[in-house]
Structures are given as structure tokens and as C-alpha cells.
Amino acid sequence: MLEDISRQNIENSMITVFDIAGNCARQYWKDYPVEKSEKIAVIGFEKVGQNILLYGLQINIIDPGQHFTYHIYGDGREFRREHTKLDQMMPDEIIFHDDGVYTYEEMEDFDRIIICSSTDGNSNIVTASRLLAAASINNRIYIYTPNEDIITNLSGKDRLICFGSEEKMVSIAGIFNEESMKTAREQHEFYVRQYGGTPWAKLDPFKRYANVSSTDYMYTINRLMKKGVSMEILAELEHIRWCRYYYLHNWEYGPVRDDSRRIHNSLIPFSELSEEEKLKDVESIKSKLKSQQSCDMES
């Protein structure tokens, strides 16, 4: 199935893969953003759960000293074979519980619980109801279910929050990911007009989706700017995100860049960059904000 093919392997720049799990995860973190470091439980690790983790790692970057802990309850062995640099997600931590087993008591200690075991949402509802009956959960539980009305009518919206509703996911923007792809393309083309570079149509899939990852993160950048976070810190956070995108695609550091071997000489902590490189990262953030404003004015 096309939806099971990695988007980064699609060469045709005019083709966008139907990626309902990816769109669902990106929308989730946009609708329910993090405000501080959290201990997060992801119950179920199929397509939706995997994307919740992948996009969480790229979007939930809010402070250089943060420490998010992602506990994954579900078989993550194949995921770890595909993503061999997960130990580079520092300062965050990923803990896999491949057997999927947890006690109700340990769930009481989590800041956020995301239940996404089944694709139809039915077993997720059962899991949530049992959890609420057996444990004292003070924080909200997020449930992947296309049938939002059913679960909210049973338990209300105060304790359980649904995501992945059919109404949202079957929209044109949701299916084809038009909004984020269009924004990524426009921001890249703005950058090319200002500074030169490779046109969008000639980008390889890896670099094309690197732009999409950057565009997704601009939502976080804008939130942090409103809180008064400095441009220098924003540049450092963007560098962390940039490194994570490369690490999630199994790149590694090397003193000499070699794309054919997935080696990049800039995969180092922000503090180890030269002052010139740091300044360039600050200017890059400013350019992205400027391009965003330009795109908004043209919309």
C-alpha cells in the first residue's frame, strides 16, 4: 500500500503520500502542545503511535534544558531497526516496553497518556475506560478514535480527549496534507529567491521533507516567540530539531560531509558551533519568520 511507503522515498515532487497516521500525529501536537517537560505514555505502537513519537520528537522542543520522557508501550523492535540513532534524542529519553505491559498504578505518574493501540479506536475506548476505573488519573487521557461522539458522550470531555476524528482526517487538507506542503514549498521558494539554492521541484525527497519538518516546527517557534524567548535560544532549538530530523533518518556526525554515507559535519551540539555558524542559524530563523509573513500576506 502507498501509505506504507516512506514519504522520503517518493521521488516525484508532485506526489504527496496519503499519510493519515502522520497527519493525525502532527495535528495532535498542534492541537495539544506541550508547555513544559513531560513524562508521556504512548499506549499502542502501530502506525499512529509511531508517528506520535516521531513528530513529538521534532515538535516538542521548547527549551535547551528540557527533559521529556516518552514511555512506549508496544512492540518497538522494528521501529528501532528503522531508526538506529534514537539515543541522539537528548536531552529527551525514549523508554520502550516491548511487551506492552503496564500497571494501572504506574499510569498515575504520567503527565500525559496517549492511547492509540487500534486503528478503529474501539479497543482504545475499552483501554481508557478500564484505566479510569482502576486508577486515580489526574491528568487528561488522549484517545485516538474516529468515533469522537461515542466516547465523549460516555465520559465527557473533561477527562478524555479524542483526536483523529473522521471529520478532520478525511478533509482534503488532511488527506493530501496540502496546507503544510504548500507552506513548506512557499517558504523554501522564498528562501531561494532571497539567497539562492535548489528549486523545490529539484529537491530530493529527503530535503523536501526536511523543509516540511521545519515548517511544522514553526508553529512551536511562534508560540515561544510570544512568550518572549530570545532569537538566539530559538536558533538553538531549531538546530536541535534539525539534528533530530537527520538522526531520525540515520545520519551521523563526521568531520567531512558525505551525503552518500549519511554523514554530516554539522551534527554537533549548538554550543560547539562556531560564532559564524550560530549567527547563520539566527539569520535562518529570521528568514523563515519573514517568509512566513510574506506567505501569509500572499494567501
C-alpha positions in Angstrom: 0.0 0.0 0.0 1.3 3.5 -0.8 0.5 4.7 2.7 3.1 2.2 4.0 5.9 3.6 1.8 8.1 6.2 3.5 7.3 9.7 2.1 11.1 10.3 1.9 11.3 7.6 -0.8 8.8 9.2 -3.2 10.9 11.0 -5.9 8.0 12.8 -7.7 7.7 16.2 -6.1 4.1 16.4 -7.3 3.0 13.3 -5.3 2.1 13.5 -1.7 1.5 10.2 0.1 -1.8 9.6 1.8 -0.4 9.5 5.3 -3.4 9.6 7.7 -1.3 8.5 10.7 1.3 11.1 10.1 -1.3 13.9 9.6 -3.1 12.7 12.7 0.0 12.9 14.8 1.0 16.3 13.5 -2.5 17.7 14.1 -2.5 16.2 17.6 0.7 18.0 18.7 -0.6 21.2 17.2 -4.0 20.9 19.0 -2.5 19.8 22.3 1.0 21.4 22.5 3.4 20.9 25.4 4.1 23.8 27.7 6.8 22.1 29.9 8.8 18.9 30.2 6.5 16.0 30.5 6.5 12.3 31.2 4.5 10.8 28.4 2.9 7.4 28.0 2.1 6.1 24.5 0.0 3.0 24.7 0.0 1.2 21.5 2.8 1.4 18.9 1.4 0.8 15.5 1.2 3.5 12.8 -0.4 6.2 14.9 1.7 5.6 17.9 4.9 5.6 15.9 4.0 8.9 14.3 3.0 10.4 17.6 6.6 9.7 18.8 8.3 10.7 15.5 6.6 14.1 15.3 6.7 14.6 19.1 10.5 14.4 19.0 10.6 17.0 16.2 7.9 19.4 17.5 8.2 19.2 21.3 11.5 21.2 21.5 10.8 24.1 23.8 13.9 24.6 26.0 17.6 23.6 25.6 17.4 22.1 29.1 14.2 20.2 28.7 13.7 16.5 29.6 10.8 14.8 28.1 10.5 11.1 28.8 8.5 9.0 26.3 7.4 5.6 27.5 6.3 3.4 24.6 4.0 0.5 25.5 4.0 -1.7 22.4 6.5 -3.6 20.2 9.1 -1.1 19.1 11.7 -3.6 17.8 11.1 -2.9 14.1 10.9 0.8 14.8 14.3 0.7 16.4 15.7 -1.3 13.5 14.5 1.5 11.2 15.7 4.4 13.4 19.1 3.5 14.7 20.0 6.9 16.2 17.3 7.2 18.8 20.0 7.6 21.5 20.7 11.0 19.9 17.4 12.5 21.0 19.0 14.0 24.1 18.1 15.7 26.4 14.9 13.7 25.9 14.6 10.0 26.7 12.7 7.1 25.0 11.9 4.0 27.0 10.4 1.0 25.2 8.2 -1.5 26.9 8.0 -4.0 24.0 5.7 -6.4 25.8 3.1 -3.5 26.2 2.5 -4.4 29.8 1.9 -1.7 32.4 0.2 -1.5 35.8 -2.6 0.9 36.4 -0.8 2.4 39.3 2.2 3.5 37.2 -0.1 5.3 34.8 -1.0 7.7 37.7 2.5 9.1 37.5 2.3 10.3 33.9 1.7 13.9 32.8 0.1 12.8 29.5 -1.3 9.4 28.4 -2.0 8.8 24.7 -3.9 5.7 23.8 -3.6 4.7 20.2 -3.5 0.9 20.0 -6.1 0.2 17.4 -6.8 1.8 14.1 -10.6 1.8 14.5 -10.4 3.2 18.0 -12.7 0.6 19.6 -10.1 -1.1 21.8 -8.7 2.3 22.7 -12.0 3.2 24.3 -12.0 0.0 26.3 -8.4 0.6 27.5 -9.4 4.2 28.6 -12.5 3.1 30.4 -10.6 0.4 32.3 -7.8 2.8 33.2 -10.2 5.4 34.6 -12.0 2.7 36.6 -8.8 1.2 38.1 -6.5 4.2 38.7 -6.6 7.7 40.0 -5.6 9.7 36.9 -5.4 13.4 37.5 -4.2 14.4 34.0 -6.2 14.1 30.8 -6.1 11.0 28.7 -5.9 11.4 24.9 -7.6 8.7 22.8 -7.2 8.0 19.1 -10.7 7.3 17.8 -12.5 8.2 14.6 -15.8 8.0 16.6 -15.4 11.0 18.9 -19.1 11.4 19.7 -19.3 7.9 21.2 -16.6 8.3 23.7 -17.3 11.9 24.8 -21.0 11.0 25.3 -19.9 8.2 27.6 -17.3 10.1 29.7 -17.5 13.7 28.8 -14.6 15.9 27.6 -13.2 16.8 31.0 -11.3 13.6 31.5 -11.0 12.2 28.0 -9.9 14.0 24.9 -10.3 12.4 21.5 -8.2 13.0 18.4 -8.1 11.6 14.9 -11.8 12.1 14.2 -13.1 11.1 10.7 -14.3 14.6 10.1 -10.9 16.1 10.5 -8.9 13.3 8.9 -10.9 12.9 5.7 -10.8 16.6 4.8 -8.9 17.5 1.7 -6.3 19.2 3.7 -5.9 16.2 6.0 -5.7 13.6 3.2 -3.2 15.4 1.0 -1.5 17.4 3.7 -2.0 20.4 1.4 -1.6 23.2 3.9 1.8 22.1 5.4 3.2 21.0 2.0 2.2 24.3 0.4 3.7 26.3 3.3 6.9 24.3 3.1 7.2 24.9 -0.6 6.4 28.6 -0.4 8.9 29.2 2.4 11.6 27.3 0.5 11.0 29.2 -2.7 11.1 32.4 -0.7 14.5 31.4 0.7 15.7 30.5 -2.8 14.6 33.9 -4.1 16.5 35.7 -1.3 19.6 33.6 -1.0 19.7 31.2 -3.9 19.6 27.4 -3.8 17.9 24.4 -5.3 14.3 24.9 -6.6 11.6 22.9 -4.8 10.9 20.7 -7.9 14.5 19.6 -8.0 14.9 18.8 -4.3 15.3 15.1 -3.4 12.6 13.7 -1.1 14.8 13.8 2.0 15.4 17.6 1.6 11.9 18.2 0.6 10.5 16.7 3.8 13.3 18.4 5.8 11.5 21.6 4.8 8.2 20.1 5.9 9.7 19.3 9.3 11.0 22.8 9.6 7.6 24.2 8.7 5.9 22.1 11.3 8.2 23.4 13.9 7.5 27.0 13.1 4.2 26.5 15.0 6.3 25.9 18.1 8.7 28.8 17.2 5.8 31.2 17.0 4.4 30.1 20.4 7.8 30.5 22.0 8.3 34.0 20.5 5.0 35.2 22.0 6.4 34.1 25.4 9.5 36.3 24.9 12.1 33.6 24.1 15.1 35.2 22.5 16.1 34.7 18.9 19.4 33.0 20.0 17.5 30.4 22.0 15.1 29.9 19.1 18.1 29.3 16.8 19.5 26.7 19.3 16.1 24.9 19.5 15.8 24.9 15.7 19.3 23.4 15.5 18.2 20.6 17.9 15.2 20.0 15.6 17.4 20.0 12.5 19.8 17.5 14.1 16.9 15.3 15.1 15.5 15.1 11.6 18.8 13.9 10.4 19.3 11.4 13.2 15.8 10.0 12.7 16.9 9.2 9.2 20.1 7.5 10.5 22.6 10.2 9.7 25.7 10.5 11.9 28.4 13.0 12.6 31.7 13.1 10.7 34.3 15.8 10.2 33.7 15.7 6.4 30.2 15.8 5.0 29.3 12.8 2.8 25.7 12.6 1.8 26.0 9.2 0.2 27.1 7.8 3.5 24.7 9.9 5.6 27.5 11.8 7.3 27.2 15.5 8.2 29.8 17.7 9.9 27.1 20.0 11.5 25.5 17.2 13.6 27.1 18.6 16.8 25.6 20.5 19.8 24.8 24.1 19.2 27.4 25.2 21.8 30.1 23.6 19.6 29.2 25.6 16.5 31.4 28.5 15.5 30.1 32.0 16.2 29.6 32.4 12.4 27.5 29.3 12.3 25.4 30.4 15.2 24.8 33.7 13.6 23.8 32.0 10.4 21.3 29.9 12.4 19.8 33.1 13.9 19.6 34.6 10.4 17.9 31.5 9.2 15.2 31.8 11.8 14.6 35.4 10.9 14.4 34.4 7.3 11.8 31.7 8.0 9.7 34.2 10.0 10.0 36.7 7.2 9.0 34.2 4.6 6.1 33.1 6.8 4.8 36.7 6.9 5.3 37.0 3.2 3.3 33.8 2.6 0.5 34.9 4.9 0.2 38.2 3.1 0.0 36.5 -0.3 -2.6 34.0 1.0 
